[in-house]
């Protein structure tokens, strides 16, 4: 069974960018300018490589690219405000010269968000769920969007052995509360995306339960982001190391889309975009790009040729 969530604000406009989330499955590329990132371990730490990675993701079909300067995990090096600004803002400035792709900044710090938006980002991706209310003020004072993510611990702190009576009910209630907090600070509801936070302060069983019951989260009525690419719950579910997790990551992402997600945060952009196009066709959101299979002319058929059509993609 597939699920098309009842979006309260299907078409959104953030800055100069507009999209109808009821008609698309979007792909978000990931560029981390950190020497100790979860997946690429610093491959895009150099400024020119980070900017190049944003441009490459856009050329591979990404609808937007998320730029981060601080890993979520507290087991990595501490990063000061000044260092985070130095990592993130030049990437946004440099990438904006080469591409008009949507850029988001992955941060919980209001000043980083403020300067990144001034540099050309149009979305703030806050994995702390607006723990700092000033971040909501920064978004409210702009025309930017914001991703509100479920996580329980303060940024870059451990939550050992997280416990939930019902992880789906508690994540849904927490997100609803954080959305209301944003609206109370002046953020229009149509600029908010929600993210259940797979693996963030959750174990593998929690993340799998969220995936199975994602329609319950999507029922909040806001565009839902699924950030599942190469995560630990994918590795622990399959026994595969990070370099071998593309196929199960795409499977997890597809399950999320069929459960109501409309935005996928993925490392392998080209594969993810292809999967998104197929999912859109399955959901009836797009026409096939061509119709030939079992519609070819049969020279022995006295009824004459069948119609073969090309369909715009």
LOLUM-736456 format. One line per 5 residues: number of its first residue (from 1); their letters; for each residue x, y, z of C-alpha. Coordinates in nm, 2 decimals, m for minus. Layout:
NUM> A> X/Y/Z; ...
***
This chain:
1> XXXXX> 0.00/0.00/0.00; 0.12/0.35/m0.08; 0.03/0.66/0.11; m0.01/1.02/m0.02; m0.02/1.24/0.28
6> XXXXX> m0.29/1.51/0.31; m0.05/1.81/0.28; m0.20/2.13/0.43; 0.03/2.35/0.21; 0.13/2.14/m0.10
11> XXXXX> 0.29/2.43/m0.29; 0.56/2.62/m0.10; 0.78/2.92/m0.18; 1.11/2.98/m0.01; 1.31/3.27/m0.14
16> XXXXX> 1.29/3.25/m0.52; 1.23/2.87/m0.51; 0.88/2.71/m0.54; 0.77/2.35/m0.55; 0.45/2.14/m0.52
21> XXXXX> 0.53/1.87/m0.27; 0.21/1.68/m0.36; 0.34/1.63/m0.72; 0.71/1.55/m0.66; 0.96/1.33/m0.48
26> XXXXX> 1.27/1.56/m0.42; 1.63/1.46/m0.37; 1.86/1.64/m0.13; 2.23/1.59/m0.19; 2.47/1.61/0.11
31> XXXXX> 2.80/1.81/0.13; 2.98/1.80/0.46; 3.27/2.03/0.50; 3.42/1.85/0.79; 3.74/1.64/0.83
36> XXXXX> 3.55/1.37/1.02; 3.21/1.34/0.86; 3.00/1.03/0.91; 3.02/0.90/0.55; 3.30/1.06/0.34
41> XXXXX> 3.55/1.11/0.62; 3.66/1.45/0.49; 3.66/1.40/0.12; 3.48/1.73/0.07; 3.66/1.93/0.35
46> XXXXX> 3.87/2.14/0.12; 3.67/2.45/0.01; 3.71/2.39/m0.37; 3.60/2.02/m0.32; 3.30/2.12/m0.12
51> XXXXX> 3.19/2.38/m0.38; 3.26/2.13/m0.66; 3.05/1.86/m0.47; 2.75/2.10/m0.46; 2.78/2.17/m0.83
56> XXXXX> 2.82/1.80/m0.91; 2.51/1.71/m0.70; 2.31/1.97/m0.89; 2.43/1.84/m1.22; 2.34/1.49/m1.11
61> XXXXX> 1.98/1.60/m1.06; 1.96/1.71/m0.70; 1.67/1.94/m0.63; 1.86/2.09/m0.34; 2.19/2.04/m0.15
66> XXXXX> 2.24/2.04/0.23; 2.57/2.20/0.34; 2.70/2.12/0.69; 3.01/2.21/0.89; 2.95/2.02/1.21
71> XXXXX> 2.88/1.64/1.25; 2.58/1.54/1.46; 2.79/1.29/1.66; 2.95/1.42/1.98; 3.24/1.17/1.92
76> XXXXX> 3.39/1.40/1.66; 3.60/1.72/1.71; 3.43/2.01/1.87; 3.37/2.30/1.64; 3.35/2.67/1.75
81> XXXXX> 3.10/2.91/1.61; 3.38/3.09/1.42; 3.50/2.77/1.27; 3.15/2.66/1.16; 3.10/2.99/0.99
86> XXXXX> 3.43/2.96/0.82; 3.34/2.62/0.69; 2.99/2.68/0.58; 2.94/3.03/0.45; 3.22/3.02/0.18
91> XXXXX> 3.07/2.70/0.04; 2.73/2.87/0.01; 2.88/3.18/m0.15; 3.10/2.97/m0.39; 2.83/2.73/m0.49
96> XXXXX> 2.58/3.01/m0.56; 2.81/3.15/m0.83; 2.78/2.82/m1.02; 2.43/2.69/m0.96; 2.09/2.80/m0.86
101> XXXXX> 2.01/2.47/m0.69; 1.83/2.51/m0.35; 2.09/2.53/m0.07; 2.02/2.45/0.29; 2.25/2.49/0.58
106> XXXXX> 2.27/2.21/0.84; 2.30/2.39/1.17; 2.14/2.46/1.51; 2.33/2.79/1.56; 2.13/3.11/1.48
111> XXXXX> 2.43/3.31/1.37; 2.54/3.04/1.12; 2.18/3.03/0.99; 2.17/3.41/0.96; 2.49/3.44/0.77
116> XXXXX> 2.43/3.13/0.55; 2.09/3.28/0.44; 2.25/3.61/0.36; 2.51/3.42/0.15; 2.24/3.25/m0.06
121> XXXXX> 2.09/2.95/0.13; 1.71/2.94/0.14; 1.65/2.66/0.40; 1.78/2.60/0.75; 1.81/2.23/0.84
126> XXXXX> 1.81/2.21/1.22; 1.87/1.86/1.36; 1.80/2.00/1.71; 1.44/2.07/1.64; 1.47/2.44/1.72
131> XXXXX> 1.61/2.39/2.06; 1.74/2.74/2.04; 1.43/2.96/1.98; 1.64/3.23/1.83; 1.69/3.01/1.53
136> XXXXX> 1.31/3.03/1.47; 1.34/3.41/1.49; 1.61/3.40/1.22; 1.38/3.20/0.99; 1.08/3.41/1.07
141> XXXXX> 1.27/3.73/0.98; 1.36/3.59/0.63; 1.17/3.42/0.35; 1.35/3.09/0.41; 1.22/2.74/0.49
146> XXXXX> 1.32/2.53/0.79; 1.35/2.16/0.85; 1.25/2.06/1.20; 1.40/1.73/1.30; 1.32/1.51/1.60
151> XXXXX> 1.61/1.46/1.84; 1.60/1.45/2.22; 1.95/1.53/2.33; 2.11/1.88/2.31; 2.33/1.92/2.01
156> XXXXX> 2.65/1.71/2.02; 2.57/1.53/2.34; 2.51/1.16/2.39; 2.18/1.00/2.47; 2.28/0.65/2.58
161> XXXXX> 2.03/0.37/2.54; 1.73/0.59/2.44; 1.40/0.46/2.55; 1.05/0.53/2.42; 0.71/0.38/2.52
166> XXXXX> 0.60/0.42/2.16; 0.86/0.58/1.94; 0.62/0.68/1.67; 0.37/0.84/1.90; 0.64/1.03/2.09
171> XXXXX> 0.82/1.15/1.77; 0.49/1.27/1.62; 0.40/1.46/1.94; 0.74/1.61/1.97; 0.74/1.73/1.61
176> XXXXX> 0.39/1.88/1.65; 0.51/2.06/1.95; 0.82/2.20/1.78; 0.61/2.30/1.47; 0.38/2.50/1.70
181> XXXXX> 0.68/2.66/1.87; 0.81/2.77/1.54; 0.47/2.91/1.44; 0.44/3.09/1.77; 0.78/3.26/1.69
186> XXXXX> 0.64/3.39/1.36; 0.75/3.11/1.11; 0.47/3.06/0.86; 0.36/2.69/0.87; 0.40/2.67/0.49
191> XXXXX> 0.77/2.71/0.53; 0.82/2.41/0.76; 0.94/2.06/0.67; 0.94/1.78/0.93; 1.20/1.50/0.97
196> XXXXX> 1.14/1.21/1.22; 1.52/1.18/1.26; 1.61/0.83/1.18; 1.90/0.71/1.40; 1.91/1.05/1.59
201> XXXXX> 1.89/0.95/1.96; 1.73/0.63/1.84; 1.84/0.27/1.80; 1.79/0.05/1.50; 1.46/m0.10/1.62
206> XXXXX> 1.33/0.26/1.67; 1.43/0.36/1.32; 1.28/0.06/1.16; 0.95/0.12/1.35; 0.95/0.48/1.23
211> XXXXX> 0.99/0.36/0.87; 0.71/0.10/0.90; 0.47/0.35/1.06; 0.58/0.66/0.87; 0.22/0.74/0.75
216> XXXXX> 0.14/0.83/1.11; 0.41/1.10/1.11; 0.31/1.22/0.76; m0.04/1.27/0.89; 0.09/1.59/1.05
221> XXXXX> 0.02/1.74/0.71; 0.36/1.90/0.64; 0.62/1.79/0.38; 0.82/1.51/0.53; 1.20/1.45/0.49
226> XXXXX> 1.35/1.11/0.52; 1.73/1.11/0.60; 1.82/0.74/0.58; 2.12/0.73/0.35; 2.39/0.49/0.48
231> XXXXX> 2.28/0.52/0.84; 2.36/0.28/1.11; 2.01/0.13/1.11; 2.07/0.04/0.74; 2.40/m0.12/0.83
236> XXXXX> 2.27/m0.31/1.13; 1.97/m0.43/0.94; 2.18/m0.57/0.66; 2.53/m0.63/0.81; 2.68/m0.42/0.53
241> XXXXX> 2.96/m0.16/0.58; 2.90/0.20/0.47; 3.06/0.16/0.12; 2.81/m0.12/0.04; 2.49/0.04/0.17
246> XXXXX> 2.36/0.20/m0.15; 2.11/m0.06/m0.23; 1.96/m0.09/0.12; 1.96/0.28/0.15; 1.75/0.31/m0.16
251> XXXXX> 1.52/0.04/m0.03; 1.48/0.23/0.30; 1.42/0.56/0.11; 1.16/0.39/m0.12; 0.98/0.25/0.18
256> XXXXX> 0.97/0.60/0.33; 0.83/0.75/0.01; 0.56/0.49/0.00; 0.49/0.59/0.36; 0.44/0.96/0.28
261> XXXXX> 0.79/1.11/0.26; 0.84/1.37/m0.02; 1.20/1.46/0.03; 1.50/1.22/0.04; 1.84/1.33/0.19
266> XXXXX> 2.09/1.10/0.01; 2.46/1.07/m0.05; 2.44/0.91/m0.40; 2.24/1.17/m0.59; 2.22/1.01/m0.93
271> XXXXX> 2.09/0.68/m0.80; 1.85/0.85/m0.57; 1.71/1.08/m0.84; 1.65/0.77/m1.06; 1.48/0.60/m0.78
276> XXXXX> 1.27/0.91/m0.71; 1.16/0.93/m1.07; 1.05/0.56/m1.06; 0.86/0.62/m0.73; 0.68/0.92/m0.89
281> XXXXX> 0.57/0.69/m1.17; 0.45/0.42/m0.93; 0.26/0.68/m0.73; 0.10/0.83/m1.04; 0.27/1.16/m1.00
286> XXXXX> 0.44/1.15/m1.34; 0.38/0.98/m1.68; 0.64/0.73/m1.82; 0.89/0.89/m2.05; 0.79/0.66/m2.33
291> XXXXX> 0.53/0.38/m2.40; 0.66/0.10/m2.63; 0.66/m0.22/m2.43; 0.40/m0.46/m2.57; 0.28/m0.17/m2.79
296> XXXXX> 0.51/m0.24/m3.09; 0.36/m0.31/m3.43; 0.28/m0.67/m3.51; 0.34/m0.73/m3.88; 0.12/m1.04/m3.87
301> XXXXX> m0.17/m0.87/m3.70; m0.45/m0.79/m3.96; m0.60/m0.53/m3.72; m0.31/m0.30/m3.81; m0.04/m0.12/m3.60
306> XXXXX> m0.09/m0.02/m3.24; m0.02/0.33/m3.13; 0.33/0.39/m2.99; 0.38/0.71/m2.80; 0.65/0.92/m2.66
311> XXX> 0.57/1.10/m2.33; 0.75/1.40/m2.21; 0.95/1.33/m1.89
***
